[in-house]
Amino acid sequence: MRYFVILQCAILVCVFVGCQESSPSGSSFDLPEQITFTEHVAPVIFNNCTPCHRPGEAGPFVFQTYQQVRKRAKMIRQVTGSRYMPPSPADRSYRHFANERGLTDREIALIAKWVEDGATEGPAKALPDLPRFPEHSQLGKPDLVLRMPQPYHIEGNNTDHFIVMKIPWEIERDTFIRLIEFVPGNRELLHHMNGHMVSYQPDKKENVFEGRMAVNQETEEMIPADIHRTLGLLMMMAPIPR
């Protein structure tokens, strides 16, 4: 059986925003002569920025209307031009991930030209509808929900908090977990979360790859694999053939 586990939390940490400069040149792309928010920029913002920049999410300000975006147009040009936003630290020159966030060079140039030309609004009838976003879980209905025993509150003193909290739980039989999602009580103050599965009975730990070997693809060198299972859970995307 495979489980989709969701951890509901109220761990609160701080979010910081920075910026750099540089952006692709609009002359390299076939851009419209007159770029407007409703016709050209809104689809880019709504699909790539609004998922986090909306009420109740991590973004420190909301991007759902022309007025909200226009107010920060120059900053948007700067952080998209440097690829600081949308946040995606992986280098896409080497590998791509499913559902990764990021703007194309043309989209970055489109935003830059829109700002340089005065950030005009455009015809209201051309404005696309806002996407419909799921509430709470972003991945659907989970098989199991684990909640923190109590909320964790922080003072508004601009200090980072790093919290370690235990959530006791168990599954009666060996189970493959397909997805884990953390749902914070306040996304605006959460920077990141890490989950670890801990066994309180070290003697129950066993090597599930006993006698198996891993191969170094570059040298074809055989190396022992030392991977362990705890609490009957093994973090893999697919079952191990037996």
N, C-alpha and C positions, 0 to 999 in steps of 0.2 A: 504494500500500500504506500502511496506517496501523499505527503502532507504539504499543505501550504500554511505556514505558520505566520501569525501576525502578532507583534509585540506592541501593546499600547503603552505609552510612556508619558511622563510629564517632566522629563529631565530638561532643564532649561540652560542653554549656554548662549554665547553672543555671536553675532554675525558681523563680519567686517568687510568693507568694500574698498577696493583700491583701483587704480587705473594706470594705463600706459598710453602711449600715442603711436600713431601710424595706421594707415588704412589703404586698401587697394584703390587705385585710380579709376574713376568712372569712365575715363576715355578708353579703357580697354574693353568695355562692354557696350552692348547695344541697348542703352537705357532710353526710356521715354524722354522726350524733350521737356515735358512738363510733368514732374513727379508730384503726386499728391498723397496725403495720408490715407484717405478713404479708398483710393483706387490701387495704390501700390505698396505703401508702407504698413498699413494696418494688418494685412494678412501675415506679414513677416513678424510683426510684434505679437499678434494674437497667438500665433503657433509656437513661437520660440521664447517669448518673454513672459506673457501673461500667465502661463501655468504656475510660475512662482510669484509673479508680481500681481497678486490679487488678494482680496481680503482673506485673512486666516492662513496665508502661506508665508514662505520664508522671505520673500522680497520685502525690503523696507519701505517701498512705495508701490502704488497700484498703477498698472498700465491697462486700462480698459476703455479709455475715451481719448479723443484727440487732445483735449485740454491737458490731460494727465501726461501724455507723451510729449506734447509740445513744450511743456514746462521744463522738461529735462532733455530736450532734443540734442543739445551740444554734448552733454555727458554721454548720451546713447551713442552718438557718432564716435566719441573717443573710445569707449569701452568695447564697442563692437569692432572698430577698426583695429584695435590691438588684440582682438580675440580674447579679451579678459571675460567678456560676456558674449553669449551664454556660457556659463562655466563648464569646461570640459577639458581637464588636464591631460588627457591622453593625446599623443601626437598622431593625428590622422594621416600623416605621411606614410606611416608604416602599416597600420591596422585599423579596421573599422569595427565598431561595436553595434549591436542591434539597438535601435531606438536612441542612438547617441544624439545629443543636442549640439548644435553648431550652425553657423550661417555660411552660405556659399560666398565666394568672392563677389559674385554679382549682387547678392543681397546686401553685403557690406557696402559696396559701392552705391547701391540704390539709396540706402539710408544716408550716406555721406552727401550725395548730390541733393537729396531732399532738404537736408539741413542747410547746405550752402545756398540753395535757391530760395530760402526763406521759410521752409517748413509749412507750406500751405495745406489747408484742410482738404479741399476737394468737395465734390458733390455728395451730399448726405445720403442720397439713394445708392451710392456705390459702396457704402460702408458694409463690410461683411458682418455676419452675426458672430458674437463671441462663441468660442468653443464651449461645449458642455463638459464640465469637469466632474469627475467622480468625487463624492464626499468620503472623508475618512480614508479607507484603503484605496490605493491607486491600482490594485491588482485584482480586485474582485472579492468574492466571499471566501474567507479562509476556512480551513478545516479545524483550526485550533487558534484560539485567542488567549494570549497570556498578558495579564495586567500587572503593573507594579503594585505592590501592597499599599502604597500611599504616594500622593504627589510630592515632588521635590520643589520647594520654593526658593528663589534667589532674590537678593536685594538688588535694586536698580542702581548699583554703584559702578557699573562699567568694568566689572572684574570677571575674567573668565573663570568658570567653574568646571572642574573635571570630577565626575562622580562615578564611583563603582557601586553598582546595586545588584543584589542577587534576586532572582525570580525562581524559586523552587518549582520544579515540574518534572514529570516523567511520562514516558510512553511504555506500555506494557510489553511491546514486542519490537523487534528490529524494524526500523522504518526509514525510508528514503525521503528526505525533505527536498522538495522542488524549489520552493521560494520562501524567503523570509523577508518580512517588511516591518520596519519600525514606524509607528505612528505616534509622534509626539503630541503632548497636550497643547503646546504653543510652538508652532513652526517658525514664528518670527524670531525666536530666541535660540533656536537649536542650530548648531553648526554641523555636528556629525555624531554618529553613534556607532559603536562597535559591539557585536555580540559574540560571546564565547560560551561554549558548552563545557561545563565543568563537572567532573565526577567526584563525588565525595567518598568513593570507595576505590582507591587506586588499585587494589588487588583484583578488581573486576575488569580492569583494562586489558584488552587483548589485541594482538597484532593480526589484523584481518588480511594482511598480505604475506602471511607466513610462507616462505619458500618462493615468493614471487620476486621478479627482478624488474628494474626499470632500465630503459635504454637511453643513453646519451646519443641523440640523433646526429650530432656533429662528428663524434668519434666512434660511434657504435660500441662504446665502452659499456659493459654491464655493471650496474651499481645496485646495491641492496636498497630496497624501499622500506622505510621505517615509518609507516603510517598507522595510527591507532584509532580505535573506536571507543567512545565513551557514552554511557547511558543508552546504548543500543542505537545511536544515531551516527550516520556517516554522511558528511557534507559532500555530496556528489550530485551531478545533474542527471545521471542515469545509473541504473543498478549495475553492480559489478558482476560480470559473468562468472558463474561458479561451475 
